[in-house]
Amino acid sequence: FVAFFSKLPKKSPETGTIRLFDRTDYYSVHGQDAHYVATHVFRINSVLEYLGAGGKACGLPSVTLSHTLAHSFLRDAIISKQLRVEIWPMPGQGRKASK
């Protein structure tokens, strides 16, 4: 997944777009978006997990959100903060589910 994520087009919440990955039972958020969610939703960075080799030093920051928490976050992100949202489906379900 880390290799796949590194090939995605660059973007950040500061430029107006946030990217979530639908994992069926929950959503995951990675990279700069994970830091954004940790800061604005959980208000603490200890929720960050790091994927791949290197742990915190070189790993890919990740956060998971339950459906309830994700829907609340998405409502706030779209309506209040005017962010664009990309929701990517599980592999094998198509390219982009929505934008």
TINU-46704 format. One record per residue: x, y, z of N, C-alpha, C in turn. Coordinates in steps of 0.02 Angstrom, whole numbers, plus 32768, in hexadecimal, padded with zeros to 4 digits. Example, Ala and Ser with C-alpha at 12.3 -4.5 7.8 and 13.67 -1.06 7.14 Angstrom:
REM TINU-46704
<site <8294; 7EE4; 8186>; <8267; 7F1F; 8186>; <8294; 7F5B; 8186>>
<site <8282; 7F90; 8162>; <82AC; 7FCB; 8165>; <8285; 8002; 818A>>
END
This chain:
REM TINU-46704
<site <8029; 7FC4; 8000>; <8000; 8000; 8000>; <802B; 803F; 8000>>
<site <8063; 803D; 8024>; <808F; 8077; 8027>; <80A8; 808A; 7FE2>>
<site <80BA; 8058; 7FBA>; <80D2; 8064; 7F75>; <8099; 8082; 7F4B>>
<site <805D; 8066; 7F51>; <8023; 8080; 7F2D>; <8016; 80C9; 7F41>>
<site <8017; 80D7; 7F82>; <8009; 811A; 7F9A>; <803C; 814D; 7F80>>
<site <807B; 8138; 7F7D>; <80AF; 8167; 7F66>; <80A7; 8179; 7F1C>>
<site <8082; 8151; 7EF6>; <8077; 815E; 7EAE>; <803A; 818B; 7EA1>>
<site <8012; 8197; 7ED5>; <7FD7; 81C1; 7ECB>; <7FEC; 820A; 7EC0>>
<site <7FC3; 8230; 7E9C>; <7FD2; 8277; 7E92>; <7FD8; 829C; 7ED5>>
<site <8007; 82C9; 7ED9>; <8013; 82EF; 7F17>; <7FDA; 8320; 7F23>>
<site <7FC8; 8327; 7F63>; <7F95; 8357; 7F79>; <7F9A; 835B; 7FC4>>
<site <7F77; 838B; 7FE2>; <7F78; 8391; 802A>; <7F39; 83B4; 8041>>
<site <7F28; 83AD; 8080>; <7EEC; 83D0; 809A>; <7EF3; 841C; 8094>>
<site <7F31; 8435; 8099>; <7F3C; 847D; 8095>; <7F2B; 8497; 804F>>
<site <7F2F; 846D; 801C>; <7F1D; 8482; 7FD8>; <7ED4; 8475; 7FC9>>
<site <7EAF; 8459; 7FF9>; <7E67; 8452; 7FF2>; <7E4D; 840D; 7FE3>>
<site <7E76; 83D9; 7FE5>; <7E5E; 8396; 7FD6>; <7E76; 8366; 800D>>
<site <7E49; 8339; 8021>; <7E5C; 8305; 8051>; <7E47; 82C1; 8033>>
<site <7E6F; 828F; 803E>; <7E65; 824D; 801E>; <7E5A; 8218; 8054>>
<site <7E21; 81F4; 804E>; <7E12; 81BD; 807B>; <7E0F; 817C; 8053>>
<site <7E1C; 8145; 8075>; <7E1A; 8103; 8055>; <7DE4; 80DA; 8079>>
<site <7DB3; 80C3; 8052>; <7D7C; 809C; 806E>; <7D93; 8054; 8078>>
<site <7D93; 803E; 80B6>; <7DA9; 7FFA; 80C7>; <7D6E; 7FCE; 80DB>>
<site <7D33; 7FDE; 80C3>; <7CF5; 7FBC; 80D0>; <7CDC; 7FC7; 8117>>
<site <7D01; 7FB2; 814A>; <7CEB; 7FBA; 8190>; <7D01; 7FFC; 81AE>>
<site <7D30; 801D; 818E>; <7D4B; 805C; 81A8>; <7D6B; 8082; 816E>>
<site <7D83; 80BE; 817C>; <7DA8; 80E5; 814A>; <7DEF; 80EE; 8165>>
<site <7E1F; 80F1; 8137>; <7E64; 8100; 814B>; <7E79; 8140; 8127>>
<site <7EA6; 8164; 8148>; <7EC0; 81A3; 812E>; <7F0C; 81A0; 8136>>
<site <7F31; 81B7; 8104>; <7F7A; 81AD; 8103>; <7F9F; 81ED; 80F0>>
<site <7FDF; 81F1; 8102>; <800A; 8228; 80F0>; <7FF7; 8269; 8115>>
<site <7FFB; 82A1; 80F1>; <7FEA; 82E2; 810E>; <7FA2; 82E4; 8126>>
<site <7F77; 82BE; 8104>; <7F31; 82BC; 8118>; <7F2A; 829C; 815D>>
<site <7F53; 826A; 816C>; <7F51; 8249; 81AD>; <7F63; 827A; 81E4>>
<site <7F96; 82A3; 81D8>; <7FA9; 82D6; 8208>; <7F70; 8309; 8212>>
<site <7F50; 831B; 81DB>; <7F17; 834A; 81DE>; <7EDF; 832D; 8209>>
<site <7ECD; 82EE; 81FD>; <7E97; 82CD; 8222>; <7EAA; 82C6; 826C>>
<site <7EE8; 82B3; 8279>; <7EFF; 82AC; 82BF>; <7EF9; 82EE; 82E4>>
<site <7F0A; 8324; 82C2>; <7F08; 8367; 82E1>; <7EC1; 8382; 82E7>>
<site <7E99; 837C; 82B3>; <7E57; 839B; 82B2>; <7E1E; 8370; 82CC>>
<site <7E25; 832E; 82CA>; <7DF0; 8302; 82E2>; <7E00; 82E8; 8328>>
<site <7E3A; 82C9; 832F>; <7E4D; 82AB; 836F>; <7E6F; 82DC; 839E>>
<site <7E8C; 8311; 8380>; <7EB0; 8345; 83A5>; <7EEC; 8329; 83CD>>
<site <7F09; 82F3; 83B2>; <7F43; 82D4; 83D2>; <7F67; 82AA; 839D>>
<site <7FA9; 82AC; 839C>; <7FCF; 8288; 8369>; <7FDD; 8240; 837C>>
<site <7FCC; 822A; 83B8>; <7FDA; 81E5; 83CB>; <7FAF; 81B3; 83A6>>
<site <7F7B; 81C9; 8382>; <7F52; 819B; 835B>; <7F74; 8187; 831A>>
<site <7FAA; 81AA; 8308>; <7FCD; 819A; 82CA>; <7FF1; 8157; 82D0>>
<site <7FE9; 812E; 829C>; <8010; 80F1; 8295>; <803B; 80FB; 8257>>
<site <8072; 80D8; 8253>; <80A0; 80E0; 821A>; <80A7; 809D; 81F5>>
<site <8097; 809E; 81B4>; <809A; 8063; 818B>; <80DE; 805F; 8168>>
<site <80F6; 8023; 815C>; <8133; 801A; 8136>; <8170; 801A; 8163>>
<site <81A9; 8012; 8142>; <81E9; 800F; 8165>; <81FB; 8054; 8181>>
<site <821C; 8055; 81B9>; <8235; 8094; 81D4>; <820B; 80B0; 820C>>
<site <81CF; 8095; 8217>; <81A6; 80AD; 824E>; <8198; 80F8; 8249>>
<site <819C; 811A; 8281>; <818C; 8161; 8284>; <81BC; 818B; 825A>>
<site <81FB; 8175; 8253>; <822C; 819C; 822E>; <821E; 819E; 81E3>>
<site <820B; 8165; 81C5>; <8203; 8161; 817C>; <81C0; 8145; 8166>>
<site <8198; 812B; 8194>; <8159; 810A; 8181>; <8124; 813B; 816A>>
<site <80EF; 811F; 814D>; <80B7; 8146; 8135>; <8085; 8150; 816E>>
<site <807A; 818E; 8183>; <804A; 819B; 81B9>; <8004; 8186; 81A5>>
<site <7FE0; 8165; 81D2>; <7F9D; 814C; 81C4>; <7F70; 8154; 8201>>
<site <7F30; 815F; 81F3>; <7EFC; 8164; 8227>; <7EBF; 813F; 820C>>
<site <7E9B; 811D; 8239>; <7E5D; 80FD; 8224>; <7E23; 8121; 8245>>
<site <7DEB; 8123; 8221>; <7DAD; 8144; 8239>; <7D73; 8113; 8232>>
<site <7D4B; 810D; 8266>; <7D0E; 80E6; 8261>; <7CDF; 8109; 8230>>
<site <7CAC; 80E6; 8219>; <7C7D; 8105; 81EA>; <7C5C; 8143; 820A>>
<site <7C49; 813D; 8249>; <7C27; 8175; 826A>; <7C54; 81B2; 826F>>
<site <7C92; 81A7; 8284>; <7CC1; 81DE; 828B>; <7CD4; 81FA; 8246>>
<site <7CDB; 81CF; 8214>; <7CEB; 81E6; 81D1>; <7CB3; 8211; 81B4>>
<site <7C74; 81FD; 81BE>; <7C3D; 8224; 81A3>; <7C39; 8268; 81C5>>
<site <7C45; 826A; 8205>; <7C47; 82AA; 8229>; <7C7F; 82D6; 820F>>
<site <7CBB; 82B9; 8207>; <7CF4; 82DE; 81ED>; <7CE7; 82F7; 81A6>>
<site <7CCA; 82CB; 817B>; <7CBD; 82DF; 8137>; <7C8A; 8318; 8133>>
<site <7C57; 8315; 815D>; <7C25; 834B; 815E>; <7C48; 838E; 816F>>
<site <7C72; 838D; 81A2>; <7C96; 83CA; 81B6>; <7CC7; 83E0; 817F>>
<site <7CEB; 83B0; 8161>; <7D1C; 83C1; 812E>; <7CFC; 83E0; 80F1>>
<site <7CC4; 83C5; 80DC>; <7CA4; 83DD; 809F>; <7C7D; 841E; 80AC>>
<site <7C57; 8420; 80E1>; <7C2B; 845A; 80EC>; <7C50; 8494; 810D>>
<site <7C73; 8488; 8143>; <7C93; 84BE; 8168>; <7CD6; 84D4; 814B>>
<site <7CFF; 84A2; 813A>; <7D43; 84B2; 8124>; <7D4A; 84B6; 80D8>>
<site <7D15; 84A5; 80B3>; <7D14; 84AA; 806A>; <7D4C; 8481; 8049>>
<site <7D5C; 8447; 8066>; <7D8E; 841B; 8049>; <7D6F; 83EE; 8013>>
<site <7D97; 83DD; 7FE1>; <7D83; 83A9; 7FB1>; <7D97; 8367; 7FD0>>
<site <7D6F; 8333; 7FC3>; <7D7C; 82F1; 7FE0>; <7D81; 82BD; 7FAA>>
<site <7DB4; 8293; 7FAE>; <7DBA; 8259; 7F83>; <7DB2; 821C; 7FAF>>
<site <7D85; 81EF; 7F9B>; <7D7C; 81B0; 7FBF>; <7D8E; 8178; 7F8F>>
<site <7DC3; 8155; 7FA0>; <7DDC; 811F; 7F75>; <7DC2; 80DC; 7F8F>>
<site <7DA9; 80B1; 7F62>; <7D8E; 8070; 7F77>; <7DC5; 803E; 7F84>>
<site <7DB2; 8005; 7F9F>; <7DE0; 7FCD; 7FA8>; <7DFA; 7FB8; 7F63>>
<site <7E38; 7F9F; 7F5F>; <7E51; 7F87; 7F1E>; <7E22; 7F54; 7EFF>>
<site <7E19; 7F5A; 7EBD>; <7DEE; 7F2C; 7E99>; <7DA6; 7F46; 7E93>>
<site <7D96; 7F80; 7EAF>; <7D53; 7F9B; 7EAB>; <7D50; 7FD8; 7E7D>>
<site <7D80; 7FE1; 7E53>; <7D7F; 801B; 7E27>; <7DB7; 804B; 7E3B>>
<site <7DBB; 8082; 7E17>; <7DF2; 80B2; 7E24>; <7DE0; 80E2; 7E5C>>
<site <7DB6; 8113; 7E4E>; <7DA0; 8143; 7E81>; <7D55; 813B; 7E8A>>
<site <7D3F; 8136; 7EC8>; <7CF8; 812F; 7ED5>; <7CD4; 8171; 7ECD>>
<site <7CF1; 81A6; 7EE9>; <7CD0; 81E7; 7EE5>; <7D03; 821E; 7EED>>
<site <7CEF; 8258; 7ED9>; <7D1C; 8292; 7EDE>; <7CF4; 82CE; 7EF1>>
END
